[in-house]
Amino acid sequence: MTHQSSRAIGLIGPGRAGVGLALALAQAGYSVRLHGRHKKNLTAPPPLTLTLTIGDGVTPPPWIGDVDVVILTVKDDAITPLATSLAKARAIGERHVVLHLSGVQGQEALGPLVTSRAALGSFHPLQTIVEPERTPARLKGAWAAVEGMPRAIESGEQIARDLGMRPFRIATKSKAIYHAGAVFASNYLVVVEAIAQRLLRHAGLSDADAWAALRPLVEGTFDNLSRHEPREALTGPVVRADTATITRHLESLAVDDAKLYRALGRAALELAQKQGMDEATAAKVAEALATDLPPVLRTSGKIGTPGRRSPGSR
């Protein structure tokens, strides 16, 4: 791969992730080609420019022969069909590196391209992309999971470094649990905040006031997390073993909200035990939550439940 061609990257799929990544790559000095099936207005801050070519979804992009790196920036369920289309058109060759952005899928999603002998892999920025124009700044300092064939990994790592990201390698078989962790950290965090907003609305606040009231609390929590790991940053009634408060909370909640409260409370109890909560206190909290004691990692490295003997123990 020549230096000139390595600075030319083609992206197929001009959605939020595709446009955001294209802007970041252009800002990093890459010559970016973008391809999609529908016309759309692409705005790039000067002096950056983005050019979008339009196709029928079957014919390969006209620039496919001018780039060595192709990134499929489409939804997860469209990756393999797109790879199949490129394979049938024989658009991808041995010199190409083909990456996709899925967090949960690995190089297997590009299986139809195996016979092309291209280097196949995945490049997953561990960052949320909502506003494409803010992506270049958002990606700086973020981590990027890179997986696949050796040459694909090398390309992914170089792209990450050029964007100011921190690349790390991940095994194909580990992608699902890795991405589940990312979903908990980002997507479900938003869901939990939406539930909190709704509960404050039930308490009499408007949606706008509820979120305005919650934001300083959320920001304070993030400030704590910026200085401590989650186990040290956890506060609240479970850590305090305030069983009366837990009971009143559960009595006030609808069935579905109470189920989620119990599940998260049990997870909080595990962290509290790791902070040093004694077994008797943990049992009282579990009783208030109407759940069992969660397993905790003992100092010996064995998993067990406090207060219960493991099989064969004395």
Secondary structure, DSSP 8 states (H G I E B T S, - for coil): --HHHHTEEEEE--SHHHHHHHHHHHHTT-EEEEEESS-------TT----EEE--SSS--TTGGG-SEEEE-S-HHHHHHHHHHHHHTT---TT-EEEE--SS--GGGGGGGGGGT-EEEEEEESS--SSGGGHHHHHTT-EEEEEESHHHHHHHHHHHHHTT-EEEE--GGGHHHHHHHHHHHTHHHHHHHHHHHHHHHHTT--HHHHHHHHHHHHHHHHHHHHHS-HHHH--SHHHHT-HHHHHHHHHHS-HHHHHHHHHHHHHHHHHHHHHT--HHHHHHHHHHHTS----EE-TTS-EE-TTS--TT--
